[in-house]
Amino acid sequence: MRSAQQRRADTIRRLETEPNVWLATASATGTPHLVPLSLAWDGARVLVATPTKSPTVQNAVATRAVKASLDSAEDVVLIEGTVEVLDYSSLDPELADRFVQRAGWSPADQEGEWSLLIVSPRTIRAWNSVTETTGRTIMRQGSWVDAAD
C-alpha cells in the first residue's frame, strides 16, 4: 500500500502529464453533466477551457462546484473543488500561455466565446486497489494530508 506522500507524488505526476480530465458539474436544479476536457495543472489548480455557452460553464457559474477524475479505473484520482470561471479572451497572457503550453492548443484559435475554468481542489482521493481504500483522502479542505487516514 502506498503512503500518503507517495499517493500525493503519483497524483501530482499524473496531473502534470495526463492530457485530459473528466469534469462533472450539475445545474442549480441538480441535472448532472460530465465531459472530458484538456487538462493543464499549474502546480495548485486544474485549468480547463470550454465554450462559454456549454452546460459545463453554465453549471459552474451557477454552483461554483465541480468534481473531476483522471482517466483510469485502475489508478483512481478524484478531485472535488470550487471553480472560478474567466472569459478566455480577457485572460492574463501568462495564464493563457500556461494553458496553451500544457494543453497543446489555444481556445483563441477556436470559433465562438470560450471560458477558462480554474478548479481549486478542496478534496483529493487517490487509490489503486481495494487495499488502498483506507487512506485514500490525500487532500482535505485544500491542504495535503501528511499521513494516510
Buried (B, 14 or more C-beta within 10 A) or exposed (E): EBEBBEBBEBBBEBBEEBEEBBBBBBEEEEEEBEBEBBBBBBEEBBBBBBBBEBBBBBBBBEBEBBBBBBBEEEBBBBBBBBBEBBEBEEBEEEBBEBBBEBBEEBBEEEEEEBBBBBBBBBBBBBBBEEEBEEBBBBBEEEEBBEEBE
